[in-house]
Amino acid sequence: MVGAPVPEVRLTGNDLWLEFSFSRAYVNAVKGEATAQETTQETTQGKILFLLESTPTLTRRQLAVQLEMTEDGIKYHLNKLKKQERIRHVGSTKKGWWEVLK
């Protein structure tokens, strides 16, 4: 990452030590990256929920096309939403639909 601290290198006997002095700004920047990733997931899941509320019969493939994602990416988010008990699938695989719970 740009702005990462340069390590202090020490050799003590047979041990090699690398010490990093992280500034508060650097730590906050790293925390911001994690928050951005969480926000992206929440946004994607929000889009999925919106689409499923308006068209409950959408398939993974159809969601992937509309959101310009892979089917595996959609599967990942659907599984997370199911674990959070925000959606559930009702009926058979081919004739079923999605129900948004929360």
C-alpha positions as CSV (number, residue, x, y, z in Angstrom):
1,M,0.0,0.0,0.0
2,V,1.2,3.5,-0.8
3,G,2.3,5.2,2.4
4,A,3.1,2.0,4.3
5,P,5.9,2.5,6.8
6,V,9.4,1.4,6.0
7,P,10.4,-1.4,8.4
8,E,13.4,-1.1,10.8
9,V,15.6,-4.1,10.3
10,R,17.6,-5.5,13.2
11,L,19.7,-8.6,13.5
12,T,20.0,-10.0,17.0
13,G,22.1,-13.1,17.3
14,N,20.4,-15.5,14.9
15,D,17.1,-13.6,14.9
16,L,16.0,-11.1,12.2
17,W,13.6,-8.5,13.4
18,L,11.4,-6.3,11.2
19,E,9.7,-3.5,13.1
20,F,7.0,-1.3,11.6
21,S,6.0,2.0,13.1
22,F,2.5,2.6,12.0
23,S,1.2,6.2,12.1
24,R,-2.3,6.9,13.2
25,A,-3.1,8.1,9.6
26,Y,-1.9,4.8,8.2
27,V,-4.0,2.8,10.6
28,N,-7.1,4.9,9.9
29,A,-6.5,4.5,6.1
30,V,-6.4,0.7,6.5
31,K,-9.5,0.7,8.6
32,G,-11.2,2.8,5.9
33,E,-10.5,0.1,3.3
34,A,-12.2,-2.6,5.4
35,T,-15.2,-0.3,5.8
36,A,-15.3,0.4,2.1
37,Q,-15.4,-3.4,1.4
38,E,-18.2,-3.8,4.0
39,T,-20.1,-0.9,2.4
40,T,-19.7,-2.5,-1.1
41,Q,-21.2,-5.8,0.2
42,E,-24.1,-4.0,1.8
43,T,-24.8,-2.1,-1.4
44,T,-24.7,-5.2,-3.5
45,Q,-26.9,-7.0,-1.1
46,G,-29.3,-4.0,-1.0
47,K,-29.5,-4.1,-4.8
48,I,-30.2,-7.8,-4.7
49,L,-33.0,-7.3,-2.1
50,F,-34.5,-4.5,-4.2
51,L,-34.6,-6.7,-7.3
52,L,-36.0,-9.6,-5.5
53,E,-38.8,-7.5,-3.9
54,S,-39.8,-6.2,-7.3
55,T,-39.4,-9.6,-9.2
56,P,-39.3,-12.5,-6.8
57,T,-38.9,-15.1,-9.5
58,L,-35.5,-13.8,-10.7
59,T,-32.8,-16.5,-11.1
60,R,-29.2,-16.3,-10.1
61,R,-28.3,-15.9,-13.8
62,Q,-30.8,-13.0,-14.3
63,L,-29.5,-11.3,-11.1
64,A,-25.9,-11.7,-12.4
65,V,-26.8,-10.1,-15.7
66,Q,-28.7,-7.2,-14.2
67,L,-25.9,-6.5,-11.6
68,E,-23.1,-7.2,-14.0
69,M,-21.6,-9.8,-11.7
70,T,-20.7,-13.5,-11.9
71,E,-23.3,-16.1,-10.9
72,D,-20.8,-17.2,-8.2
73,G,-20.8,-13.7,-6.9
74,I,-24.6,-13.7,-6.7
75,K,-24.6,-17.1,-5.1
76,Y,-22.2,-15.8,-2.4
77,H,-24.5,-12.8,-1.6
78,L,-27.6,-14.9,-1.7
79,N,-26.1,-17.3,0.8
80,K,-25.1,-14.4,3.1
81,L,-28.6,-13.0,2.9
82,K,-30.1,-16.5,3.7
83,K,-27.8,-16.9,6.7
84,Q,-28.9,-13.4,7.9
85,E,-32.5,-14.6,7.5
86,R,-33.2,-11.7,5.2
87,I,-34.5,-13.9,2.3
88,R,-35.7,-17.4,1.7
89,H,-36.5,-19.5,-1.3
90,V,-40.0,-20.8,-1.6
91,G,-41.0,-23.7,-3.8
92,S,-38.9,-25.8,-6.2
93,T,-35.7,-24.7,-7.9
94,K,-37.4,-24.1,-11.3
95,K,-40.9,-22.9,-10.2
96,G,-40.0,-21.2,-6.9
97,W,-39.5,-17.6,-5.9
98,W,-37.6,-15.5,-3.4
99,E,-39.3,-14.0,-0.4
100,V,-37.7,-11.0,1.2
101,L,-38.1,-11.3,5.0
102,K,-36.5,-8.2,6.5
